[in-house]
Amino acid sequence: AADMAEGEVRKVDKDAGKVTLRHGEIRNLNMPGMTMVFTVRDKGQLGNLKPGDKVKFMAVQEGGKMIITDIEPAH
């Protein structure tokens, strides 16, 4: 979990499997903090997320898209 990025949920689109996050630096992607839309590989992980939730997540770049492979509430 050391390289999981932290963020705050802005919007959840469960049907499309997308989540908008305001996030800090994503070190594994060398990306600075910003707000952007991610596709979630497993839509089930969006189940209990709502705007305002603080989360930790792992993202990868695949085919030009930003894909979240793991997302969980930040404690």
Buried (B, 14 or more C-beta within 10 A) or exposed (E): EEEBBBBBBBEBBEEEBBBBBEBBEBEEEEBEEEEBBBBBBEBEBBEEBEEEBEBBBBBBEEEEEBBBEBBEEEE
